[in-house]
Amino acid sequence: MKVREVIKIAGWVDGNGWTYKQTIFDEVVEIGDIIPDEIDWDWYEIPDDYEPRDLEDTLITVEYYDEDADLSDYPKPLTTYKVWESVLIEERQ
């Protein structure tokens, strides 16, 4: 099965809200026969010298759409996965 995979990151600062939003990947990919319930976040790289900041975090969002979806029409994703960068750092320690 092919889907259009869109990966976005968004920076959060307590007291200020969202400071940036950016699409970092938008391509048609092969995912197998079915849409998985969960995804493996191992592909997301965190630099070895990363220093977490108390009031800042990054939300990573992966959305799957029909492979020929026109995002300018704001289609509903087939599925959405989200994780905070701080959660990934904690899990990897």
BELNORBEL-V942669 format. One record per pair of residues at least 12 apart in sequence whose C-alpha atoms are under 6 Angstrom apart, sorted by the first residue. I is the first residue (numbers start at 0). J is the second residue. If there is no record, write none. Layout:
BEGIN
i->(I,I)
j->(J,J)
END
This chain:
BEGIN
i->(0,0,0,0,1,1,2,2,2,2,2,2,3,3,3,3,3,3,4,4,4,4,4,5,5,5,5,6,6,6,6,6,7,7,7,7,7,8,8,8,8,9,9,10,10,11,11,11,12,12,13,27,57,57,58,58,59,59,60,60,61,61,62,62,63,63,63,64,64)
j->(29,30,31,32,28,29,27,28,63,64,65,66,26,27,63,64,65,66,25,26,27,62,63,24,25,61,62,22,23,24,60,61,21,22,23,59,60,20,21,58,59,57,58,56,57,55,56,57,54,55,54,66,83,84,82,83,81,82,80,81,79,80,78,79,76,77,78,76,77)
END
